[in-house]
Amino acid sequence: MAGYSVEERAAPHSLEYRLFFKDAAGRYISPFHDIPIYADAGKNVFNMVVEVPRWTNAKMEIATKDPLNPIKQDVKKGKLRYVANVFPHKGYIWNYGAIPQTWEDPGHKDESTGCCGDNDPIDVCEIGSKVCSRGEVIKVKVLGTLALIDEGETDWKIIAINTEDPEADNYNDITDVRRMKPGYLEATVDWFRRYKVPDGKPENQFAFNGEFKDKDFAMKVIKCTHEHWRALIAKKTDGGEISCTNLTVSDSPFCCSQECAKATVDAAPPCKAANPIPPEVDRWFYYQKN
């Protein structure tokens, strides 16, 4: 994990659960702001924070509005959120997470999609063979991107592969995914199109008619979201309720001390045994595709 570690607070699958991050020296950090965007800028290798391991259902995410931005489980209408299994999918079909130091600005209308950003770090679908752990920080090669339009907002999905995957050297662009993992990209579009239907919502839409864009396009999107993050962390953009508390961005007015960070973690409930996952989370949903 490139020297990063995590510290759990409260019980997994509870409203209070938080997963805090530490650097190699054991100092508390924000995974949103303090983990660098690049693992190796010269080789265009990015850091990825894994929020949801493949095959799992709990919708875990970086808590953008909480100090230190720990990972927590998303909540809707007071209930913990689990993604439904829309046949033939089981949970998330990739390791799912985000590239740190990026931000999809809700005040910026994307030229190519015509929609504003979704107010989160940019999402990543990691397609390697290893099932990662929640909170793991991995190095990824970017291969392409899909532009989901989620309730009127641009929600880019970066397709990437772990650089430590045994087959990583064979993947250099989105065409390699289509050639070596036939059906995976089509399944990815299907997953994002239909995953909210069991919750009573309509199918999601996509820019570019659901076509994947190549590596070069994806790199431009990531760099644009990094510039938006730089403006956010420097207070040149109003981030609204987003917590920009960080430990390492020296020119940021939101930089705080390690004592302050530790106090934030200490205020959270102690780690407890995980709560059971509700049995209905394993249910499969079937419906006729439109």
N, C-alpha and C positions, 0 to 999 in steps of 0.2 A: 504493500500500500504506500510505497514511496515515503515510508516513515510516518505516515498518519495512523492514528488510532481513534477509537470511538469509546464513549462512555454512556451507558444506558441509564436512564432515569425513569422511575415509575414502571408499571407493568406493560410489556408489549400488548397491543390490542386493547388499550385503554385510552380514554380521552386525555389523560395526563402524560402519556408516554412521550419521551423525547430522547433523541440520540445525538449527543454532543460530540464535537470533533476536537482532537488535539494534534499538534505537530510533533515532529520527531523528538523534540525536547520536552514533550509532555505539557506544553502550554495550550490552553484553550484557544480555539480559533473559530472563525466563521467559514463553513464550507462554501458559502456563496461568494464571499469577498476576499478571503485570505489564501485559499488554494489557487495557485496561478492557473490561468487559462491554458498555458502551454506546458507540456512535460518536456518537449524538445522543439523549440520554435524553428530551428534550422531544418528540421525534418517534418515540420507541420504535424507533430504528434501532440494531441491534446490530453489534458486531464479530464476524467469523467468521474463524477460522484454517483455511485450506484444507489438509487433510492428503492427500487423494487427488483428483487431477484426474479429471474425467469421462472415461470409456472406458478408464482404466488399471486394472490388476489388483493391483499391489503394495499390500498392506494396510499403509499407513503410518499412524502415530498418534503423538500427543503422548506422550512417554515419562514417564508420571506418577511413576515411581519413580526417575528419573535427576535429578541436580542440574541446574537450569535447564530441565528438561523439553523437551529438543530433540525434533524429530520423528525417529522411527526406524521401521524395518520390523518388524512383528510377527513373532514366532518361535514355532513350535509344534513340540515334540519335536526341537529343534535345527535345524529347517529354516525358511528364510525363507517367510513366508506370502503367497500370492497367492490372491485370490478366484477361484473357478471361473466359467467362462462357462456358465450354465445357459440353454439355448436358450429364447427368442431374444435373451438379454441378452449384452452384451459389456462385461466389467469393471463398474465402477460406472456407474450411469446418471444420475448427477448429480455435481456437484462436492461432495465429501463432506468434512466437517470438524467443528469444534467451536466453541462459544461460550466464550470465555475467562471466567475468574472464576465458573465454575459447577462443581458437583460433585454427582453422584448418589450420595448417602450410602448405603453398604451396611448401615448400622445403622438406617436410617429406612424403615419400611414405608409405602409409598405408599397413601393412603386409597382411591384410585380403582382401583388395580390389585391391591392386596393383596400386592405383592411389594416387596422391598427394592431399593435402587439398585445399579448395576453398577460403582461405584467409579471412574467416569471423568467428565470434563467432558461436558456434554450435546451429543449429536450433531446435526448439521445436514445436510440434503440441499438444496443450492442448485440451483434449477431454471432459472436463466437460460440464455441462448444461448451465452455465452462459456465456453470451456474454460479454467479458471483454472490457475495454476501451484502446485506444491507449496510450501507456506510462505507463499503470498500471504495478506494480511490484507485482507478486503473488508468492505464495509458492507452489511447485509442487512435487508430487511423480513420480519418473521415472518408467516406465513399460516395455519399450523395445525400439528398434530402427530399422529403415529401412535405408539401404545404397543406396542412389541415386547416380548414376554416371552422373553428369551434365556437358556435353561438356568436358568429359575426366577428371573431377575433382571429388574427393570424397566429397559428401555433405550429411553428416549424418542427419537424421530426428529422433529426440528423441520423443517418444510417452510418454506423461505424463498426469497427472490429478491434478487439483487444490486441495490442501489439504482441502479447505473449501467447496468442493462439497459435497452435502448431501450423495452421494454414494461412496465417496473416500475410506472409510474403506473396501469396497468390492473389490477394485482393488489393486492387489499386484504384478501382472506380466502380460505379454502380453497375456497369455491364458485367463485371466479374461476379457480382452477387447473382444476377439473373442467370448467368451461365453455370455457376457451380452450386447454387442452392435454388434449383428450379422450383417455382411456386411460393418461395418465401416472400418476395416483394408483393405478389398478388394477395397473399394471406395477410400481409401487413396493412394493405389498403382496406381489405375486408374487415380486419379487426377494428381499425380506427373508424370506419364507416358505421359499424353496427354496435359498438360496445355500450352506448348509452340507451339503446332501444329498450332493453328490459326495464329501464327506469322510467319508461313512458315518454322518452324524448324521440324526436325524429332522427333519421340517419344523418350523420355528419356529411359535410360537403368538403371539397378540395379545390384548391387553385390548380391551374394547368390540367384540368380534367383528370386529376388523380395520377398524373405522370410524375415519375421521379426525376429530379434534376441531378446533374452529375457532380463530381467532386469539386470542380472549380466553382460552380455555382454555390455549392454548400459552403465552401471556404469564405466566399464573399459575404454570405448571410451571417456566418459566425463572427467575422471581423466587424460587421456592422453592429451586431448586438454587443460586441465587446466595447465599441465606441460609445454606445448608449449607456453601458454600465459605467464607463469612465466618467461620463457626465453625471450620472447618478451619485457615485461615490464621492465626487468632488463638489456636490451640491450645486451643480450647474443646471440640473434638471430637478423638478419637484417630484420626488418619489412617493408622495402621499404617505400611506401607512407603512411603507417598506422600512424595515430596520436596516440601516447601513452601518451599524456598530461593527468595527473591525479592529484588528490588532497590528496589521502590517502595512497598510496603505498610508505611507508617511505624509502625503499631501492632502489626506482626507480630513475634513473637520469632524468626522465621526469616529476617529481613531480613539480607542480607549485603553486603559491599563489592564495588565493581567489580573490585578486585584479585583477590578470591576468585573472582568469576565468570570473569574472564579466565584464571585458573589452571585452572579446570574445562575451558574450551574448549581451552587450550593442551595439556592432557593428552591430548586426543583425537588420533588419527592424522591426518596431513595429507590434504587432498582428493586424490582419485585419479580416473582415468577410470572410468566406470560399468562394472560387470560386465555381461555379456550376460544378458538375461532368458531363462530356460530355454524351449525351444520348446514344451514341453507346456502352458505357460501360455495359449497361444492355442487350445487344444483346446476344442471345444464339447461340452457334456454334454446328453444327451437322456434324459428319463424320463417315464413316464406320471404326470400330476398326480393326487394323491389326490382 
